């Protein structure tokens, strides 16, 4: 499963936990309330793990792009330099989107 899918799964689990927590409060069932809170936290955790993996991918892309751009500059290859810069920017954007 992709990190986007894992993130969505975590969001769904978090929402389900919030609903269960609220239902437990309404009917006065402390156990249901606690289970809902635990499910909510588990969902948040899944989302954070997925975001961390995406930040790591972004860091690798940024570093790879920076190296490719520098190599392109050194060998006077404008196309390689531009591709490297594009990859670096893509990685930076991935990291920013997953803060």
N, C-alpha and C positions, 0 to 999 in steps of 0.2 A: 504494500500500500504506500502511496506517495505521502510525503509530509503534509501536503494540502489535505489529503483524505484523512490522515491522522488528526490534523488540526480540526477538521469538521467533525470527526467522531468525538473528539474531546469537547467541542462546543455543544454537541447534542447531549452528551453525557452530563455536562455541567447544567444545561437547561433542565434535563430530567430530574437532576438532584434538587434544583431550586423548586421545581413543582412539587416533588415529594416532600421536601422540607416544609413548604407552605401548607400543603395538605395536612401534614402531621400537626402543625401548629393549630390549624382550624379545628381539627377533630380532637385535639388534646392528646395525641399519641406521641409521647416523647421518643419512643424507639423509632418510629417512622421519621420523625423530625431529624434525629441523629443520623439515620441511614441516608436521608436526603442530603444532609450536610456533607457526609463522607463521599457520596457519589459526586456532589458538586466539586469538591476539592480534587477528586480523582480526575474529573474532566478537565479542570484547570491545569493539573499536572501534565496530562497528555498534550494539551495545547502548548505548554511551555517547552516540552521535549521536542515537539515538531518544529517550533520556532527556533530552538537552539540548533537543530540539525540544518535548517535553512540558513542560519547565520554562518555556520561553518562552511557550507557550500559556497556562500557568497564570499567568504574570506579567501577560499581557494581560488575562485574565479578572479577575484581582484588581484591576487598575487601572480597568478598565471598570466593574466592580461598585462600586468605591469612589466613582467619579464619579457613577454613577447614584444611589447611596445619598445622596450629598451634595445632589444636585439635588432628589431627593425630599424631603429634609429642608427644603431652602430653600423649596420651593413648598408645603410642608405636605401632601405626598402620601405617606401611610403605606405604601400598596401599592408604590409605586415605590421607596421607601426600603428596604422589606423585600426586594424583588426584587434591588436592588443589593447588599444585604448577602449574600444567598444566592449571587449570582454571585461576589462577592469571596471568600467562604468556599470555593466550589467551586474557584476558581483557586488559593487557598492549599493546598487539599488535593492538587490536581494537582501542584503544585511539591514538596510534601513527599513524595508517593509516588514521585517521580522523582529523588531525591537521589543 
